[in-house]
Amino acid sequence: MLDGIWAIFLAFICFLVPMAVPLFAQRWRTLIVILVLAAVFFGWLTLEMPSPGTIPAGIGAFLGGLMLFGFAAGAIAKFVQLLGRR
């Protein structure tokens, strides 16, 4: 029972933290830097996942996908926010 609650909590954190990262950007330049760094990170995560014993293998496909989806949602929200700013 406790393991299931712990897993749901960690999945929730793996979604919310990457979503919050692009939301802290205040300008277009900062958002572009964050997007480039995220592309490098998620590319590394994708390429290293099949190798056993590495950090991405420990994260796993499910949590990595949650992180990517959360980041994409935050990046889209910040893009729309910056686009609508006067």
Beta strands, then each sheet from edge to edge (+ up, - down):
end
